[in-house]
Every structure is written in C-alpha cells, then in structure tokens.
C-alpha cells in the first residue's frame, strides 16, 4: 500500500535532516516519498520502517532459497 499524506511528510522531513532512516531498511538505497512502490511499516515497539516494495519481494525469495545451501 503506498504511503499516505502524513507518512510522505514524515519521510520528507527525515530526508531533509539527512537521517539514515530515510533509506530502505533492506537495500540501503534512498527512498522517494512520491514513488508508489515505497512502503511503510510500524512495529509493536513503535519502530517505523520505510522500504521498497520490490526489495521485500526479493528478500522473501532469498529467505526461501538462501545462496549458501
């Protein structure tokens, strides 16, 4: 699900402050708040994660078939 207005504003604020939290938590590349493939997740502990939708798909495939086996 794409980011809503408040999530976009928060990500823009993080990018302006040059925070590492404005990068994808899986691949580490910068995120674009206007991109429809940018996702957001808030955990029970209150941790807020931003990531690319495509990174989650690749990560899921990697977990199913790790390269070291």
C-alpha positions in Angstrom: 0.0 0.0 0.0 1.5 3.4 -1.0 2.3 6.0 1.7 -0.4 8.3 2.9 0.0 12.0 3.2 1.3 12.1 6.8 3.8 9.3 6.1 5.1 11.1 3.0 5.6 14.3 5.1 7.5 12.4 7.7 9.7 10.7 5.1 10.4 14.1 3.5 11.3 15.5 6.9 13.7 12.6 7.5 15.3 13.1 4.1 15.8 16.9 4.8 17.5 16.1 8.1 19.7 13.5 6.2 18.7 10.8 8.5 19.7 7.2 7.7 16.0 6.3 8.4 15.1 7.8 5.1 16.8 4.9 3.3 15.4 1.5 2.6 15.9 -0.8 5.6 16.6 -3.8 3.3 18.9 -2.5 0.5 20.0 0.8 2.0 19.2 2.9 -1.1 17.5 6.3 -0.8 13.7 6.3 -0.9 11.4 8.6 -2.9 8.3 9.7 -1.0 6.4 10.2 -4.2 7.1 6.7 -5.6 4.1 4.3 -5.3 6.5 1.5 -4.5 7.7 3.0 -1.2 6.2 1.1 1.7 5.9 1.9 5.5 5.6 -0.4 8.5 5.3 0.4 12.2 6.1 -2.4 14.6 4.5 -3.0 18.0 7.6 -1.4 19.6 7.0 1.8 17.6 9.8 1.3 15.2 9.0 2.9 11.8 10.5 1.3 8.7 10.4 2.5 5.2 11.3 0.2 2.3 10.9 -0.5 -1.4 8.1 -3.0 -2.3 10.5 -4.8 -4.7 13.1 -5.3 -2.0 10.6 -7.2 0.1 9.8 -9.5 -2.8 13.5 -10.2 -3.5 14.2 -10.6 0.3 11.3 -13.1 0.5 12.7 -15.2 -2.4 16.2 -15.1 -0.8 14.9 -16.3 2.5 13.1 -19.3 0.8 16.2 -20.3 -1.1 19.4 -18.9 0.5 22.5 -18.9 -1.6 24.7 -20.8 0.9 22.8 -24.1 0.7 
